[in-house]
Amino acid sequence: MTHPTIHIAVGCFVATLVMLPPLLRDGWRGRPLAARFRRWFLLSGALGMGAVIPSLLGRLGVPEAWIRSAWMNVFLFHPWVTEIKPGGGAVGPALLTAWIAFAYGLLLIAIWRNREA
């Protein structure tokens, strides 16, 4: 199950690109951050699971040519990511671990800043 972790990590990083600017802006202005973190984590999970859909279709017997077709790029560039790094035995878990560490670090900073206020 290491290959889908690359796609899950891509979904998490895309959600981070979308949600990080408003999160940092609200943090800088001293606004509450719980709702922003919640949206970020929910979007990360949704995009990560959405990015794995072509892999699940392949396990269900959908032909490989159909899964590698260009329209499957709707699922966060699934064929493109698969071509770049087939297998992904160590890369996927490393990317996902890096994202989790980054998100956890930001969450700890937010808790620490809120405690200081």
Beta strands, then each sheet from edge to edge (+ up, - down):
end
